[in-house]
Amino acid sequence: MSHNEVVSWTALFFYDIYWREAMKRFCFAFVLIVFSFVLLSCQNHATDSPSRGNEEETDPDNTHGDHTKKSKPDKDHDPTQSQDPTPAYGELAGEENLAFFYNAMEIYSWKAMGVTGFELDYSKKTTGGDTVIYTKVAGGAYDTMEKVDTLLKIYFSDPLCAEIKDGLFWETDGALYVVDAARGSDITIVGETLYLTRETDSTRTYTMVVERDEDMNGETNTLSSYVYEAQNINGTWRFTVFPFYW
């Protein structure tokens, strides 16, 4: 073998060794890079999940996340209940309005259920010019027609005052007589709720919702509503519309 051939073979031998080492290093570096990339991806995924969970907690309406997601339901939310606290009939009447209404109802009930607050002399009666029998008022807070008028005008307009008095009172020779006849109240009524439906400087509208147990069995209750109007007449609230339901 010549000197040149020896040199060539020697160079080829060392080149082969160098190439093998280079490939080993390249493969090792490639595997290391791939492994690092996989590890980094796993870490990012692990840290990303809690952050998204926190995002849902701090952003319940999902304004910064996936807009296809639904916000978390409120555990105290009841979909069967209206979110508007104001009832359809208005706001619940306060104590002042309740007293005003029920005082008026008590007086208006004289027409159907008999008078209260009168001292009567049952020995003195008159027909008052018709077939209705009146009993003499012997005393009490309302022993004259003038006193009765004063009381009625605290709560009712003049037309309603006349309506209440018509056929109920009779005054003759300075003495006041009243019809002493009555019926019982509506025993089917099991609940009443008064609402102040509307109020302005001159007008108030009330709605009374009445619950009745028509069959008296506690199972088939019905609701009825009655609308009342009151006007501010010379600084005094007086009913102008007053349906009776007792």
Order of alpha helices (4+ residues) and beta strands (2+ residues): alpha-beta-alpha-alpha-beta-beta-alpha-alpha-beta-beta-beta-beta-beta-beta
